[in-house]
């Protein structure tokens, strides 16, 4: 009978599927997952070979005796070496401004640079030194990003030599403090910074006979960095030398080579730049 044949055929097909399905499933092996992408996990190497101890000492010799707050800002600003020339030009053109008037001008001009660079605008002589030797500034910035611990150790070795030879001593401007084996140079008044000038070839070596040691380090006029400069890191900048930390606004400055493109420092009173171009709303004094 046709109906019975159709039913029998349907039953046979179902039974065959039941017996064949385990065989098919047992033979099926899913394809292996694709290999993990290395695009995001492989980081580019730091540029160039690491500097040796003598090279690092030579690199920091011109700034090793800066007071700690100023030195901290020089190191962090050097890591934005491409912004230094324009910042130096702006600082020269506005060198007639001091204190809160200078801070107001920085805000009014809507300057586009990183806060660590803006922090040095009250110091035209320092920015000029950096801008006039850009190869040195870039090398310093790369060492800050790649060899911070080694760089800070080099500063300490030079300070210790200057102290041992009698050049580095407390002054009316700075206290020289030996703290747990590390030499700190701390302003007597944190709001007044005096930039020292000295010859590295002299102060880090034994004094020649009859040399007046007390005249080896000279100081420029006071630079005022009070509360008006808080948005650019002038709240307790300095170091924790034992852990090789640069402290800006009471927080470690953690910018290194690999995060340099996106690191944002947690400033206590962050500088909020308005959207729009840089402007000039006051008088220029060109040199």
Residue, then its C-alpha position, 0 to 999 in steps of 0.5 A: x500500500x502506498x501510504x504504508x510505504x511512505x511511512x516506512x520510508x520516513x521511519x527508515x530515514x529517521x533511524x538513519x539520521x539517529x545512527x549517523x548523527x553521532x558519527x558526524x558530530x564525533x568527526x567534526x572538529x571546530x577550527x582553531x581560533x585565530x592567533x592573538x593580534x600583536x598590533x596592540x601588545x607589541x610596543x615600539x622600543x625606546x629610541x636609541x641606546x641607553x645613556x651611560x653614567x658619565x653621559x647622564x652626568x654630563x647631560x644633567x650637569x648644567x641643571x643638577x644644582x637647580x632647586x628641586x622645584x625648578x629642576x622637577x619642572x625642567x625635567x618634565x618640560x624637556x619631555x615636550x621638547x618640540x614645544x620649547x622654542x615657541x614657549x621661549x619666544x613667548x617668555x622673552x616677549x613677556x619678560x616684563x610681566x611678573x607674578x599674577x600679571x604674568x599668570x593672567x597673560x598666560x591665561x588670556x593668550x590661550x597658550x597651547x602648550x603642556x602645563x609642564x612647559x607653561x610652568x617655565x614661562x616665568x623663567x625666560x633664562x631657563x627656556x632660552x638655555x633649553x631653546x638654544x640647545x635643542x639637541x641637549x633638550x631633546x636628549x634630556x627629555x628622552x632620558x627623562x622618559x626612558x631612564x628616569x631613575x638613572x638620570x636622578x641618580x646622576x643628579x645626586x652624584x653630582x650634588x654629592x661631589x659639589x657638596x664634598x668639594x665645598x661648593x654646594x652649601x645653604x644660602x640665603x635663597x636655598x636650604x641644602x638638606x641631606x635627607x636619608x642620603x639624598x641631597x635636596x635643594x629647597x627654596x627658603x620661601x617656596x614662592x620665590x625661586x632663584x636660578x643658580x648659575x655656575x660652571x659645571x667644569x668647576x663645581x663638580x671637581x676639586x677647587x684649584x688652590x686659592x680659588x674662592x669657593x663661595x663665588x662659584x655659584x651665583x643667583x639671579x633675581x627672585x622669580x615669583x611663583x605663588x598661588x597664581x601659578x597653581x594650574x601649571x604645577x607650582x603646588x609643592x613640585x619636587x622629588x621623592x629621591x629614594x623612589x625616583x619619583x618626580x612630584x608635580x602637584x603632590x602626585x607622581x608624574x608618571x609620563x614615560x616613553x610608552x604612554x607619552x602620547x596620552x598621559x594626563x597628569x592629575x593636577x590639583x587645579x588643572x589648566x583648562x584651555x578654551x577651544x580656539x586658537x592662541x591669541x595675543x591681547x597685550x603688548x609685546x616686548x621683543x628682544 
